[in-house]
């Protein structure tokens, strides 16, 4: 495996130096700030990434205040009490995107969050205690226990909520392959994902960088759209 320094150097060159690269990077929240987030905010972000998947993000963003209103501020305890008739009615509400499959993900993910709360103080507390060295395991948990949180949706939710994560975008995968990691273009089997986790763990240990930072630098080190200013 290639050491991380050459990857960082390529990213700095392609982004025009430290200031350009830093503009592309944001660090995870502190543990205290992360733990302060309530369960309704996690259900809100789960729903947002689910509705954005395969859709025009701008449309979802423009409607988001209405989503918050229609779904009662995404309070999980309220959402799990909705009747099938109420959920069907949401499918005719023009204030939101009327996709019933995605609408039905909301009560399922609300139940997921409530179930986790039985064992942990909050969903944030559950996520915060998960070992960073096994993010792939956390992504797998979200996919298995949540609804429509596989692929990039679960990791995107975690990143947006401020957890320290890496993202397997096309550019990040290309960077990993260029660094010597023998993985598929869309890594999904256990062997490939284990290789990815070990690689990021090694880079995290050798550089002291957050997984967020490592991932963003990887993405900035390759691709047609990254050129120096």
C-alpha positions in Angstrom: 0.0 0.0 0.0 1.1 3.5 -0.8 1.8 5.7 2.2 -0.6 8.7 2.6 1.9 11.5 2.0 2.0 11.2 -1.8 -1.8 11.2 -1.8 -1.8 14.4 0.3 0.7 16.0 -2.0 -1.4 15.2 -5.1 -4.5 16.7 -3.4 -2.6 19.8 -2.4 -1.4 20.3 -6.0 -4.8 19.6 -7.6 -6.5 22.0 -5.1 -4.0 24.8 -5.4 -2.4 24.5 -2.0 -3.5 24.2 1.6 -6.2 26.9 1.5 -7.9 25.3 -1.5 -7.7 21.8 0.0 -8.9 23.0 3.5 -12.0 24.5 1.8 -13.0 21.0 0.8 -12.6 19.5 4.3 -14.8 19.7 7.4 -14.0 17.9 10.6 -16.5 15.7 12.6 -18.3 17.1 15.6 -16.8 16.9 19.1 -18.1 14.0 21.1 -20.1 16.4 23.3 -21.7 18.2 20.3 -22.5 14.9 18.7 -24.1 13.5 21.8 -26.3 16.6 22.2 -28.3 15.8 19.0 -31.7 14.4 19.7 -33.3 11.3 18.1 -35.6 13.4 15.9 -32.6 14.9 14.2 -31.3 11.5 13.2 -34.7 10.4 11.9 -34.9 13.7 10.0 -31.5 13.1 8.4 -32.2 9.5 7.6 -35.4 10.6 5.8 -33.5 13.3 3.9 -30.9 11.0 2.5 -33.5 8.4 1.7 -35.5 10.9 -0.3 -32.4 12.4 -1.9 -31.2 9.0 -3.2 -31.9 8.8 -7.0 -33.7 12.1 -6.9 -32.9 15.8 -7.5 -31.4 17.0 -4.2 -32.5 20.6 -4.8 -36.1 19.6 -4.8 -35.8 17.8 -1.5 -34.0 20.7 0.1 -36.6 23.2 -1.1 -39.4 21.1 0.4 -37.6 20.2 3.6 -39.5 22.6 5.9 -42.7 21.0 4.7 -41.3 17.6 5.3 -40.6 18.6 8.9 -44.1 19.8 9.3 -45.8 16.8 7.7 -43.8 14.3 9.8 -44.3 16.1 13.1 -40.7 17.2 13.5 -39.6 13.6 13.0 -40.3 12.7 16.6 -39.8 8.9 16.5 -42.3 8.3 19.4 -45.0 10.0 17.4 -44.1 8.5 14.0 -44.4 4.9 15.3 -48.0 5.6 16.3 -49.1 6.6 12.8 -51.8 4.4 11.3 -51.6 2.9 7.8 -54.4 5.3 6.8 -52.4 8.3 8.0 -49.3 7.1 6.1 -51.4 6.6 3.0 -52.6 10.1 3.3 -49.0 11.4 3.3 -48.8 9.8 -0.1 -51.2 12.4 -1.4 -49.7 15.4 0.3 -48.3 17.8 -2.3 -46.1 19.5 0.3 -43.7 16.5 0.2 -42.4 14.1 -2.5 -45.2 11.5 -2.8 -43.1 8.3 -3.0 -44.9 5.7 -0.9 -41.9 3.4 -0.7 -39.8 6.2 0.8 -42.6 7.5 3.0 -42.9 4.0 4.5 -39.2 4.1 5.4 -39.9 6.8 8.0 -41.9 4.7 10.5 -39.5 1.8 9.9 -36.5 4.0 10.8 -38.4 5.5 13.7 -38.9 2.0 15.1 -35.2 1.3 14.5 -34.3 4.4 16.5 -36.7 3.6 19.3 -35.5 0.0 19.6 -31.9 1.2 19.8 -33.0 3.6 22.6 -34.1 0.7 24.7 -30.5 -0.4 25.1 -28.8 3.0 24.8 -29.5 6.5 26.1 -30.0 7.8 22.6 -29.3 7.0 19.0 -26.4 9.4 19.2 -25.0 7.5 22.2 -25.3 4.3 20.3 -23.3 5.7 17.3 -20.7 7.4 19.5 -19.8 4.1 21.3 -19.3 2.2 18.0 -15.5 1.6 17.4 -14.1 3.8 14.6 -11.9 0.9 13.5 -15.1 -0.9 12.4 -17.1 1.7 10.4 -17.8 -0.9 7.8 -19.6 -2.9 10.6 -21.6 0.2 11.4 -22.6 0.7 7.8 -23.7 -2.9 7.7 -25.8 -2.5 10.9 -27.6 0.6 9.4 -28.3 -1.4 6.2 -29.6 -4.4 8.1 -31.6 -2.8 10.9 -32.6 0.4 9.2 -34.7 0.9 6.1 -33.1 2.1 2.8 -29.9 3.0 4.6 -27.6 0.8 2.5 -25.3 2.0 -0.2 -24.2 5.6 0.3 -27.3 6.6 2.3 -26.2 5.3 5.7 -22.7 6.7 5.5 -24.1 10.1 4.2 -26.4 10.3 7.1 -23.6 9.7 9.6 -21.3 12.2 7.8 -24.1 14.9 7.8 -24.7 14.3 11.5 -21.1 14.9 12.3 -19.7 11.4 13.0 -16.2 10.7 11.9 -16.5 8.6 8.7 -15.1 7.8 5.4 -17.2 7.6 2.2 -16.7 5.2 -0.6 -17.4 7.5 -3.5 -16.1 6.8 -6.9 -13.1 9.1 -6.4 -12.2 7.6 -3.0 -12.4 4.1 -4.5 -10.2 5.2 -7.4 -7.7 6.7 -4.9 -7.6 3.4 -2.9 -7.0 1.4 -6.0 -4.3 3.7 -7.2 -2.7 3.3 -3.7 -2.4 -0.4 -4.3 -5.6 -1.8 -2.8 -7.0 -4.6 -4.9 -10.8 -4.0 -4.6 -13.7 -3.9 -7.0 -14.9 -0.6 -8.5 -17.9 -0.8 -6.3 -16.6 -2.7 -3.2 -19.4 -4.6 -1.5 -18.2 -8.0 -0.4 -16.7 -8.6 3.0 -13.2 -9.1 1.8 -13.0 -5.8 -0.1 -14.7 -3.9 2.7 -12.3 -5.3 5.2 -9.4 -4.2 3.0 -10.8 -0.7 2.9 -11.3 -0.5 6.6 -7.7 -1.8 7.3 -6.3 0.8 4.9 -8.1 3.7 6.5 -7.2 2.4 10.0 -3.5 2.3 9.0 -3.6 5.8 7.5 -5.5 7.1 10.5 -2.9 5.7 12.8 0.1 7.0 10.8 -1.2 10.5 10.1 -3.5 11.3 13.1 -6.0 12.6 10.6 -9.7 12.0 11.1 -11.5 9.6 8.8 -13.4 12.6 7.4 -10.1 14.3 6.5 -8.6 11.1 5.0 -11.6 10.5 2.9 -11.9 14.1 1.6 -8.2 14.2 0.7 -8.5 10.9 -1.1 -11.4 12.3 -3.2 -9.4 15.5 -3.9 -6.4 13.6 -5.1 -8.0 12.1 -8.3 -10.6 12.9 -10.9 -11.1 15.2 -13.8 -12.6 18.0 -11.8 -9.7 18.5 -9.5 -7.2 20.9 -10.9 -4.9 23.5 -9.3 -6.0 27.1 -9.3 
